[in-house]
Amino acid sequence: MAVIHSYDQISSRLRTSGDYVWPTALRLIMFWEFWESGVKKLNGSNWFAEIPWADWQAGFPFPFDRISQDLNWFLATWSELVFAVMLLLGLFTRLAAFSLIVVTAVATAAVHWPADWNSLSELWNGYVITSKGAGNFKLPLLFVVMLLPLVFNGGGKLSVDYLLIALTGRKDRLEERVDGLQSAGLALLVLGLATIWVEPTWGFTFLGAAAVAMVIPEFVSRH
């Protein structure tokens, strides 16, 4: 029992320190990755403009396939720069992280996703860093996986967000438990909005499941 008690104490302390450490670590590494990418775009030439318009419309998801390549370059550049700084500060962390997921998903659909695949095993051939003719979505997928905890858990206790929560006295309210199905629905909504750019069928499936999960508790409470 002494061993179990010691283990539980260590686990509790690790969990408490983790509220400071892991969100900050994720924010710092994601800041650097997107900041570096944005700075390269800012100081480099617009290679979007070199893509033939027919290939552009075939590769980029709606509505980005309808707006000019110059505007897309501007949006990609400044989205990476602005949202990266927001991550660094931990300011509106959830919004910044989700926005960068969308940026990553659009880039994945346009550049990293295989043009055609017929099975999950065939799709998984694209889980590589260097393209081998089957896509190369390993790095953007890892970025999305690293950003998702910041969407769901926020920027942690070493963030401007946490300071603002403390100053406005909202800490207890934000820690209130909510309905499990509605929470699941919100998670499915995030996944749907993230994947709809790459595979619309997946995205709409997640969004449909999210709607059902969110409606059921309301329907039950009324009947």
C-alpha positions in Angstrom: 0.0 0.0 0.0 2.9 2.4 0.7 4.2 1.9 -2.8 0.7 2.6 -4.3 0.4 5.7 -2.1 3.8 7.0 -3.2 2.9 6.3 -6.8 -0.4 8.2 -6.4 1.4 11.2 -4.8 4.0 11.3 -7.6 1.2 11.0 -10.2 -0.7 13.9 -8.6 2.4 16.1 -8.5 3.2 15.3 -12.1 -0.3 16.1 -13.1 -0.2 19.5 -11.3 3.2 20.4 -12.8 2.0 19.2 -16.1 -0.6 22.0 -16.2 2.4 24.3 -16.5 4.8 22.3 -18.5 3.2 20.4 -21.4 0.9 23.3 -22.7 3.9 25.6 -22.6 6.1 23.1 -24.4 3.5 22.6 -27.1 2.9 26.3 -27.5 6.6 27.0 -27.9 7.3 24.3 -30.5 4.2 25.1 -32.5 5.0 28.8 -32.3 8.4 28.2 -33.8 7.2 25.9 -36.5 4.5 28.2 -37.8 6.5 31.4 -37.2 9.4 30.0 -39.2 7.1 29.0 -42.0 5.4 32.4 -42.0 8.7 34.3 -42.1 9.9 32.2 -45.0 6.7 33.1 -46.9 7.0 36.8 -45.9 10.6 37.0 -47.2 10.2 34.7 -50.1 8.4 34.6 -53.5 4.8 33.6 -54.0 5.1 30.1 -55.3 1.3 29.8 -55.2 1.3 32.0 -58.3 3.4 29.5 -60.1 0.7 26.8 -59.9 -1.5 26.7 -63.1 -5.0 27.8 -62.3 -6.5 24.4 -63.3 -4.2 22.6 -60.9 -4.9 25.2 -58.2 -8.7 24.6 -58.4 -8.1 20.8 -58.4 -5.9 20.8 -55.4 -7.1 23.5 -53.0 -10.4 23.0 -51.2 -13.4 25.4 -51.4 -13.4 28.4 -50.9 -9.7 28.8 -51.3 -9.9 27.5 -54.9 -12.1 30.5 -55.7 -9.9 33.4 -54.5 -6.7 34.7 -56.1 -3.4 33.0 -55.4 -2.0 36.3 -54.2 -4.7 36.6 -51.6 -4.2 33.0 -50.6 -0.5 33.7 -50.1 -1.3 36.7 -48.0 -3.8 34.8 -45.8 -1.4 31.8 -45.4 1.5 34.1 -44.5 -0.2 36.3 -41.9 -2.3 33.5 -40.5 0.9 31.6 -39.6 2.6 34.7 -38.2 -0.3 36.1 -36.2 -1.6 32.8 -34.8 1.9 31.7 -34.0 2.4 34.8 -31.8 -0.9 34.2 -30.1 0.3 30.6 -29.3 3.5 32.0 -27.9 1.7 34.3 -25.6 -1.1 31.9 -24.8 -3.6 34.5 -25.9 -6.9 33.1 -27.1 -5.0 29.8 -27.4 -8.0 27.7 -28.5 -8.8 30.0 -31.4 -5.2 30.2 -32.5 -4.6 26.5 -32.3 -7.8 25.7 -34.2 -7.0 28.3 -36.8 -3.6 26.7 -37.4 -5.3 23.3 -37.7 -7.4 24.8 -40.5 -4.3 26.3 -42.1 -2.5 22.9 -41.9 -5.6 21.0 -43.2 -5.8 23.3 -46.2 -2.1 22.8 -46.9 -2.5 19.1 -46.5 -5.4 18.9 -49.0 -3.5 21.0 -51.5 0.0 19.6 -51.3 0.4 16.6 -48.9 -2.7 14.5 -49.5 -2.7 11.7 -52.1 -4.7 12.6 -55.2 -6.4 9.2 -55.2 -6.6 6.3 -52.8 -8.9 3.2 -52.6 -8.2 1.8 -49.2 -6.9 2.8 -45.8 -3.8 0.8 -46.3 -3.2 2.6 -49.5 -3.8 5.9 -47.9 -1.4 5.0 -45.1 1.4 4.8 -47.7 1.4 8.6 -47.6 2.3 8.7 -43.9 5.9 9.7 -44.7 8.0 12.8 -44.6 9.3 12.5 -48.1 6.8 12.1 -50.9 6.9 8.7 -52.6 4.0 9.2 -55.0 1.4 8.5 -52.4 1.2 11.8 -50.5 3.4 12.9 -47.6 1.1 13.9 -44.8 3.1 12.7 -41.8 4.4 16.0 -40.7 1.1 18.0 -41.0 -0.7 15.2 -39.2 1.7 15.4 -36.3 1.2 19.1 -36.2 -2.6 18.7 -35.9 -2.2 16.1 -33.2 0.0 18.5 -31.3 -2.4 21.4 -31.7 -5.5 19.4 -30.7 -4.6 19.4 -26.9 -4.3 23.2 -27.0 -7.8 23.4 -28.6 -9.4 21.1 -25.9 -7.3 22.1 -22.9 -6.2 25.7 -23.6 -2.8 27.3 -23.1 -2.2 26.1 -19.5 -1.3 28.1 -16.4 1.7 29.9 -18.0 -0.5 31.8 -20.4 -2.2 35.1 -20.9 -5.5 33.2 -21.1 -5.1 31.9 -17.6 -4.1 35.3 -16.3 -7.3 36.8 -17.9 -9.4 34.0 -16.4 -8.0 34.7 -12.9 -8.4 38.5 -13.3 -12.1 38.1 -14.4 -13.0 35.5 -11.7 -14.1 32.9 -14.2 -12.0 30.0 -13.0 -14.7 28.1 -11.0 -17.2 28.6 -13.8 -14.9 27.2 -16.4 -14.2 24.1 -14.3 -17.9 23.1 -14.0 -18.7 19.7 -15.4 -21.0 19.6 -18.5 -23.1 16.9 -20.1 -20.9 14.1 -21.5 -22.8 13.8 -24.8 -22.6 17.5 -25.4 -18.9 17.4 -24.7 -18.5 14.5 -27.1 -20.5 16.5 -29.7 -18.2 19.5 -29.3 -15.2 17.2 -29.8 -16.8 15.7 -33.0 -17.5 19.2 -34.2 -13.8 20.2 -33.9 -12.8 17.0 -35.7 -15.4 17.6 -38.4 -14.3 21.2 -39.0 -10.7 20.0 -39.1 -11.1 17.1 -41.5 -13.7 18.6 -43.9 -11.0 20.4 -45.8 -9.1 17.2 -46.6 -11.9 14.6 -46.9 -15.3 16.2 -47.0 -17.0 12.8 -46.4 -15.2 12.4 -43.1 -15.9 16.0 -42.2 -19.6 15.8 -42.8 -19.8 12.5 -41.0 -18.2 14.0 -37.9 -20.4 17.1 -38.1 -23.5 14.9 -38.4 -22.5 12.8 -35.4 -21.8 16.1 -33.5 -25.2 17.4 -34.2 -26.8 14.2 -33.0 -24.7 14.2 -29.8 -25.6 17.8 -29.0 -29.3 17.4 -29.8 -30.0 14.2 -27.8 -29.6 15.8 -24.3 -31.8 18.7 -25.2 -34.4 16.3 -26.6 -34.3 14.1 -23.5 -34.6 17.1 -21.1 -37.7 18.3 -22.9 -39.4 14.9 -22.8 
